[in-house]
Structures are given as C-alpha cells and as structure tokens.
C-alpha cells in the first residue's frame, strides 16, 4: 500500500509539472467514463444472469408461486448483504448523488464504487420492481468522485467528474450517449459550457464504447416505425400528453405517500417484511411487474401485447378494451411495486419503471382510441411516445426523455410528437409540484443545488462554518458599570449578547446604545435589562444559508445572533458570509 501511495505522489507531482489542468481533465473524463461504463455492464450482466436462472420455463408455466417467493428472497438477501457486509443500505442513487454534490463537497463513499454490484442484482434479478439506473448512477458517481479526489482536483472539477461518470454509466446501459449527457445536465444542474461539455462528451462516448465492445451496436429496444407521423394525429398526441401527465402525477403521488409510510416504520426488518409482501403479491398476480420490466417494453414496441398478458388471459387478448384495461392496471400497480421495493431496502430507481409505465400507458391510450373509433392510431408509436411522456412528467427532464427515447429505439421520425407530449407532461406536473422526486427532500431541507450559480454556492455553504463566538455575553442583572469593566473593556466587538443563567438568548446591547452614557458615572447603576433590546432577526441553527441571507436582507443588519431552541450559539456577520461565499464561488465556478 505504501508503494502505491508513493507512486501516486510521484505521478501527481509529474502531472502538475508537465500536464496542464485542462488536458488532464479531458484524460480523467475518458478514464472515468470507461470505468463507469464497465461497472454498469457488470451490474447489468449479473442481474440478467440471475433473472435467466430463476425465470425458467417450469417456473413460468407450473410453479408461479415462485413469483411470490423470489422477490422476497432477493430483498432479504439485499437486506442481509447491506447490514452484515456493506455496513449500510446502498441508497437510491440519484438523490444520494445530489446530496453529495450539494452538501458533501462531492465526496462519496468508496463503498459506493462496488456495493451496487451486489445489492442491485440481488434486488432486481430476483424480481424487485425497480430499475438498475439509480444504482448504476450511484456507482458511477462514486467512481467519479473518488477518482477526482484521488487526482486532487478542485470542487468544481469533482462535480464535473461526477457528471461525467453518470453520463458514462447511462450511455453504457442504454447505448444513448447524447441522452446520458442531457440527463446529467438536467438532473444535476451542471453548467453547460465548453469547459464542461467536452469532458462529458468524452466520458459518455467512452461509456458507450464499453457497451458496444461487449454487446455490439444494436439498440436496446427494437422498434420499426410502421405508421409515419401525420399532422392529423396531433390532437391524439395532445390527448396522450394530457393522460400521461395524469399517470405521472399518480406515480409520483404513490411513490411519495408510500415513502412516508415506510419512513414511519422504525424497524428495518419490518420494512423488509411489508415491502417483500407487497412486491411478492403483485408480481405473483402480474408477472410483467417482475424486475425492471424491459421485456414488457420490448413486447409492446413490436405490438405483441399477448406476451405481456402472460397468465392473465382473462383480460382477453383480442378485446381492445380489455387490453387497455390491463395496460392501465400495470401502470397503477407498477407504482406500488416500485415504491414497496425501494421502501423495503432503499435500492433501485424509478427511471426504468417510468419507462415501463409510460410504454403501457401509451399502448393503452392507443387501444382506447382505436376501440372508440374516434380515430386510428399506431399502438407501437403511442407506446414509444408514452415512455417520453412519463419520463418528462416523473423526472422533470423533458430533453432527456426526448433524446434518450429516440436513441434507445434508433428512430428520430417521431421527434415532433415526442416534443409535444414531453412538453405537456412536464408543464402540467411542474405546475402542481415544483421539484421532481429526486429533488423534493433536498429542496425541503434547502440543500438542492440549482442552475442559479448564486443559489448553488449558498447551498454549499455551511452555517456552522461562519458562526463567530468571540462575543462577550452579559447578564440582564448586570449594572452598566459591571458591563463596562467586564465586557466592553475586554472586547474587540461592539455587540454584547444578553443571556440568562441557562444561556438562553434575551437580546443585545450595542456600543451605540451606551455611547452617550458610558462615561457618565451617574448612570452606572442602570441595569442591562433597561438598556437591552431585541435582535432584528434571529438565525436558527437549522436555517439554510439562503434563509440566512434573506434575514440579513430584510433586517438590514450586519450581525445577527444564532440560536438553537433558544440557546445562544454565536453571531453571524454579513461580511464573514460574503467572504466565505466569494472563496467558495472561486472554487465552484472558477471565477
């Protein structure tokens, strides 16, 4: 180990002397893209091997009870691996990555570089109804973060490398390098500049190349457009966008409410039992809910809905109304299955499920239109556009939805309906909820990083780093004379916090308050309680830096006290905040 450290030190010294920072960032982005892409391939291969082993023909045809057992087994194995091997739950991925960027200076655990290779395949391979993308992004981001810090790159570049790793991992999974870049930009709020876009292009290309080496250059979903888009279909696509926005709202609502339900369950093993029971029952009755559900998408994109129906023949494979009913049943139940899986073990993501529900929703809408004879539309086209509609509504990433769906299927002929539906779904969902499911919790805590550079930098500041404690406190029962000789004479500050015997903050006395009487000995018997006054604003220890700056703005004060449950902690000065802000801005944005 010491040999490796010494070698790394020699390399870093050589790099600083001979390789300019910009060129080294390009090299690092390619390396991170390749490693992240290979990691994504490993996760995908292990998962599909498990799925192939357990989903044999005898299980599908004769022992369907295993569809109840397998998810419970997989979730239990994930729980045990997380508790006894990894030490903690692997996390949902994208939300954890956003938190690391916003509040942890881009630092991510080294365990994150390999833990998803264990937990994600166990969860999804055995039937957990979630996508691999969350775990893949988390793993790639951990790789990018740790390699960037190993190379001693600054804060701004660490965040960029996390974006590069995300792009490389997703490009490898989906063969969609453009969509992967747009995803990283939209979800992680990365600056779109030449300095950032070139490394991301290289990383995404490197990630896609790793997948092409192994799988070839075929698209993930086979799609051949049979009915070209015609202007007469626009009203039906508008309808699809409206219905898709409603199913997106439904999915997000179920996900949030079930998240709250599982959060209120204190014991982890109880969460496991409840989640495994829900997922097992749903997958038993509807095997199409098993795992990611990409087999459902593949079947619907070629119009073979009877494959999706499986043992649910009672829906009637030839009856358009019943087929539409099955499609919307899958949409409704997938939200519960996904939420229960994540609630049980906190592994997996909603990227894949949003594709599945969008595909089923689009196919179902087309079936209803054709059944009612108000028009004749292509079920496969609507299934494809439905995926983008749901993605835009759930993840608030309309550009990602448009380009990724086009790349996934290898067709750009439906670009206009993709744009129409994604825009409608995104706009309606954004109207009802400002933040997507990844951002909601962080936004409530004030930790969400944004494209607004000022707000982004404020988010990264920590209140405890700007609190000053070199203020001499005084007691309300002190006389002016005691205050002058115990506090004013020994202080370099012009503010004196007034505290009771339990250190509760009562108010302040400033030098200006006593300037006209401090040399008048006839006033020395005045009590501090007669001189003190309240602070214009009080900063709470739980306040975000954005709230702190709002309090400075509204009070026009330069110094404000900080309290926790009424207990005095210190003061924050506007000048100190601005000084720390400028240093962070230089580090974050390179200005």
MOQUI-V655814 format. One record per residue. N is the residue number from 1. RES is the residue in one letter. SS is DSSP state (A for helix, B for strand, O for the rest). BURIAL is I if it has 9 or more other ideal C-beta (glycine too) atoms within 8 Angstrom, else O. Layout:
N_RES_SS_BURIAL + N_RES_SS_BURIAL
//
This chain:
1_X_O_O + 2_X_A_O + 3_X_A_O + 4_X_A_O + 5_X_A_O + 6_X_A_O + 7_X_A_O + 8_X_A_I + 9_X_A_O + 10_X_A_O + 11_X_A_O + 12_X_A_I + 13_X_A_O + 14_X_A_I + 15_X_A_I + 16_X_A_O + 17_X_A_O + 18_X_A_O + 19_X_O_I + 20_X_O_O + 21_X_A_O + 22_X_A_O + 23_X_A_O + 24_X_A_I + 25_X_A_I + 26_X_A_I + 27_X_A_I + 28_X_A_I + 29_X_A_I + 30_X_A_I + 31_X_A_I + 32_X_A_I + 33_X_A_I + 34_X_A_I + 35_X_A_I + 36_X_A_I + 37_X_A_I + 38_X_A_I + 39_X_A_I + 40_X_A_I + 41_X_A_I + 42_X_A_I + 43_X_A_I + 44_X_A_I + 45_X_A_O + 46_X_A_I + 47_X_A_I + 48_X_A_I + 49_X_A_I + 50_X_A_I + 51_X_A_I + 52_X_A_O + 53_X_A_O + 54_X_A_I + 55_X_O_O + 56_X_O_O + 57_X_A_O + 58_X_A_O + 59_X_A_I + 60_X_A_I + 61_X_A_O + 62_X_O_O + 63_X_O_O + 64_X_O_I + 65_X_O_O + 66_X_A_I + 67_X_A_I + 68_X_A_I + 69_X_A_I + 70_X_A_I + 71_X_A_I + 72_X_A_I + 73_X_A_I + 74_X_A_I + 75_X_A_I + 76_X_A_I + 77_X_A_I + 78_X_A_I + 79_X_A_I + 80_X_A_I + 81_X_A_I + 82_X_A_I + 83_X_A_I + 84_X_A_O + 85_X_A_O + 86_X_A_I + 87_X_O_O + 88_X_O_O + 89_X_O_O + 90_X_O_I + 91_X_O_I + 92_X_O_I + 93_X_O_I + 94_X_A_I + 95_X_A_I + 96_X_A_I + 97_X_A_I + 98_X_A_I + 99_X_A_I + 100_X_A_I + 101_X_A_I + 102_X_A_I + 103_X_A_O + 104_X_O_I + 105_X_O_O + 106_X_O_I + 107_X_O_O + 108_X_O_I + 109_X_O_O + 110_X_A_O + 111_X_A_I + 112_X_A_I + 113_X_A_I + 114_X_O_O + 115_X_O_I + 116_X_A_I + 117_X_A_I + 118_X_A_I + 119_X_A_I + 120_X_A_I + 121_X_A_I + 122_X_A_I + 123_X_A_I + 124_X_A_I + 125_X_A_I + 126_X_O_I + 127_X_O_I + 128_X_O_I + 129_X_O_I + 130_X_O_I + 131_X_B_I + 132_X_O_I + 133_X_A_I + 134_X_A_I + 135_X_A_I + 136_X_A_I + 137_X_A_I + 138_X_A_I + 139_X_A_I + 140_X_A_I + 141_X_A_I + 142_X_A_I + 143_X_A_I + 144_X_A_I + 145_X_A_I + 146_X_A_I + 147_X_A_I + 148_X_A_I + 149_X_A_I + 150_X_A_O + 151_X_O_I + 152_X_O_O + 153_X_O_I + 154_X_O_O + 155_X_A_I + 156_X_A_I + 157_X_A_I + 158_X_A_I + 159_X_A_I + 160_X_A_I + 161_X_A_I + 162_X_A_I + 163_X_A_I + 164_X_A_I + 165_X_A_I + 166_X_A_I + 167_X_A_I + 168_X_A_I + 169_X_A_I + 170_X_A_I + 171_X_A_I + 172_X_A_I + 173_X_A_I + 174_X_A_I + 175_X_O_I + 176_X_O_I + 177_X_A_I + 178_X_A_I + 179_X_A_I + 180_X_A_I + 181_X_A_I + 182_X_A_I + 183_X_A_I + 184_X_A_I + 185_X_A_I + 186_X_A_I + 187_X_A_I + 188_X_A_I + 189_X_O_I + 190_X_O_I + 191_X_O_O + 192_X_O_O + 193_X_O_O + 194_X_A_O + 195_X_A_O + 196_X_A_I + 197_X_A_I + 198_X_A_I + 199_X_A_I + 200_X_A_I + 201_X_A_I + 202_X_A_I + 203_X_A_I + 204_X_A_I + 205_X_A_I + 206_X_A_I + 207_X_A_I + 208_X_A_I + 209_X_A_I + 210_X_A_I + 211_X_A_I + 212_X_A_I + 213_X_A_O + 214_X_A_O + 215_X_A_O + 216_X_O_O + 217_X_O_O + 218_X_O_O + 219_X_O_I + 220_X_O_O + 221_X_O_I + 222_X_O_O + 223_X_O_I + 224_X_O_O + 225_X_O_I + 226_X_O_O + 227_X_O_O + 228_X_O_O + 229_X_O_O + 230_X_O_O + 231_X_A_O + 232_X_A_O + 233_X_A_I + 234_X_A_I + 235_X_A_O + 236_X_A_I + 237_X_A_I + 238_X_A_I + 239_X_A_I + 240_X_A_I + 241_X_A_I + 242_X_A_I + 243_X_A_I + 244_X_A_I + 245_X_A_I + 246_X_A_O + 247_X_A_I + 248_X_A_I + 249_X_A_I + 250_X_A_I + 251_X_A_I + 252_X_A_I + 253_X_A_O + 254_X_A_I + 255_X_A_I + 256_X_A_I + 257_X_A_O + 258_X_A_I + 259_X_A_I + 260_X_A_O + 261_X_A_I + 262_X_A_I + 263_X_A_O + 264_X_O_O + 265_X_O_I + 266_X_O_O + 267_X_O_O + 268_X_A_O + 269_X_A_O + 270_X_A_I + 271_X_A_I + 272_X_A_I + 273_X_A_O + 274_X_A_I + 275_X_A_I + 276_X_A_I + 277_X_A_I + 278_X_A_I + 279_X_A_I + 280_X_A_I + 281_X_A_I + 282_X_A_I + 283_X_A_I + 284_X_A_I + 285_X_A_O + 286_X_O_I + 287_X_A_I + 288_X_A_I + 289_X_A_I + 290_X_O_I + 291_X_O_I + 292_X_O_I + 293_X_O_I + 294_X_A_I + 295_X_A_O + 296_X_A_I + 297_X_A_I + 298_X_A_I + 299_X_A_I + 300_X_A_I + 301_X_A_I + 302_X_O_I + 303_X_O_O + 304_X_O_O + 305_X_A_I + 306_X_A_O + 307_X_A_O + 308_X_A_I + 309_X_A_I + 310_X_O_O + 311_X_O_O + 312_X_O_O + 313_X_A_O + 314_X_A_O + 315_X_A_I + 316_X_O_O + 317_X_O_I + 318_X_O_O + 319_X_O_O + 320_X_A_I + 321_X_A_I + 322_X_A_I + 323_X_A_I + 324_X_A_I + 325_X_A_I + 326_X_A_I + 327_X_A_I + 328_X_A_I + 329_X_A_I + 330_X_A_I + 331_X_A_I + 332_X_A_I + 333_X_A_I + 334_X_A_I + 335_X_A_I + 336_X_A_I + 337_X_A_I + 338_X_A_I + 339_X_A_I + 340_X_A_I + 341_X_A_I + 342_X_A_I + 343_X_A_I + 344_X_A_I + 345_X_A_I + 346_X_O_I + 347_X_O_I + 348_X_O_I + 349_X_B_I + 350_X_O_I + 351_X_A_I + 352_X_A_I + 353_X_A_I + 354_X_A_I + 355_X_A_I + 356_X_A_I + 357_X_A_I + 358_X_A_I + 359_X_A_I + 360_X_A_I + 361_X_A_I + 362_X_A_I + 363_X_A_I + 364_X_A_I + 365_X_A_I + 366_X_A_I + 367_X_A_I + 368_X_A_I + 369_X_A_I + 370_X_A_I + 371_X_A_I + 372_X_A_O + 373_X_O_O + 374_X_O_O + 375_X_O_O + 376_X_O_O + 377_X_O_I + 378_X_O_O + 379_X_A_I + 380_X_A_I + 381_X_A_I + 382_X_A_I + 383_X_A_I + 384_X_A_I + 385_X_A_I + 386_X_A_I + 387_X_A_I + 388_X_A_I + 389_X_A_I + 390_X_A_I + 391_X_A_I + 392_X_A_I + 393_X_A_I + 394_X_A_I + 395_X_A_I + 396_X_O_I + 397_X_O_I + 398_X_A_I + 399_X_A_O + 400_X_A_I + 401_X_A_I + 402_X_A_I + 403_X_A_I + 404_X_A_I + 405_X_A_I + 406_X_A_I + 407_X_A_I + 408_X_A_I + 409_X_A_I + 410_X_O_O + 411_X_O_I + 412_X_O_O + 413_X_O_O + 414_X_O_I + 415_X_A_I + 416_X_A_O + 417_X_A_I + 418_X_A_I + 419_X_A_I + 420_X_A_I + 421_X_A_I + 422_X_A_I + 423_X_A_I + 424_X_A_I + 425_X_A_I + 426_X_A_I + 427_X_A_O + 428_X_A_I + 429_X_A_I + 430_X_A_I + 431_X_A_O + 432_X_A_O + 433_X_O_O + 434_X_O_O + 435_X_O_O + 436_X_O_I + 437_X_O_I + 438_X_O_I + 439_X_O_I + 440_X_A_I + 441_X_A_O + 442_X_A_I + 443_X_A_I + 444_X_A_O + 445_X_A_O + 446_X_O_I + 447_X_O_I + 448_X_O_I + 449_X_O_I + 450_X_O_O + 451_X_O_O + 452_X_O_O + 453_X_A_I + 454_X_A_O + 455_X_A_I + 456_X_A_I + 457_X_A_I + 458_X_A_I + 459_X_A_I + 460_X_A_I + 461_X_O_I + 462_X_O_O + 463_X_A_I + 464_X_A_O + 465_X_A_O + 466_X_O_I + 467_X_B_I + 468_X_B_I + 469_X_O_O + 470_X_O_O + 471_X_O_I + 472_X_O_I + 473_X_O_I + 474_X_B_I + 475_X_O_I + 476_X_O_I + 477_X_O_O + 478_X_O_I + 479_X_B_I + 480_X_A_I + 481_X_A_O + 482_X_A_O + 483_X_A_I + 484_X_A_I + 485_X_A_O + 486_X_A_I + 487_X_O_I + 488_X_A_I + 489_X_A_O + 490_X_A_O + 491_X_O_I + 492_X_O_O + 493_X_O_O + 494_X_O_O + 495_X_B_I + 496_X_B_I + 497_X_B_I + 498_X_B_I + 499_X_B_I + 500_X_O_O + 501_X_O_O + 502_X_O_O + 503_X_O_O + 504_X_B_I + 505_X_B_I + 506_X_B_O + 507_X_B_I + 508_X_B_I + 509_X_B_I + 510_X_B_I + 511_X_A_O + 512_X_A_O + 513_X_A_I + 514_X_A_I + 515_X_O_O + 516_X_O_O + 517_X_O_I + 518_X_O_I + 519_X_O_O + 520_X_O_O + 521_X_A_O + 522_X_A_O + 523_X_A_O + 524_X_O_I + 525_X_O_O + 526_X_O_I + 527_X_B_I + 528_X_A_I + 529_X_A_O + 530_X_A_O + 531_X_A_I + 532_X_O_I + 533_X_B_O + 534_X_O_O + 535_X_O_I + 536_X_O_O + 537_X_O_I + 538_X_B_I + 539_X_B_I + 540_X_B_O + 541_X_O_I + 542_X_O_O + 543_X_O_I + 544_X_O_I + 545_X_A_I + 546_X_A_I + 547_X_A_I + 548_X_A_I + 549_X_A_I + 550_X_A_O + 551_X_A_I + 552_X_A_I + 553_X_A_O + 554_X_A_O + 555_X_A_I + 556_X_O_O + 557_X_O_I + 558_X_O_O + 559_X_B_I + 560_X_B_I + 561_X_B_I + 562_X_B_I + 563_X_B_I + 564_X_B_I + 565_X_O_O + 566_X_O_O + 567_X_B_I + 568_X_B_I + 569_X_B_I + 570_X_B_I + 571_X_B_I + 572_X_B_I + 573_X_B_I + 574_X_A_I + 575_X_A_O + 576_X_A_I + 577_X_A_I + 578_X_A_O + 579_X_A_O + 580_X_A_I + 581_X_A_I + 582_X_A_O + 583_X_A_O + 584_X_A_I + 585_X_A_I + 586_X_A_I + 587_X_A_I + 588_X_A_I + 589_X_A_I + 590_X_O_O + 591_X_O_O
//
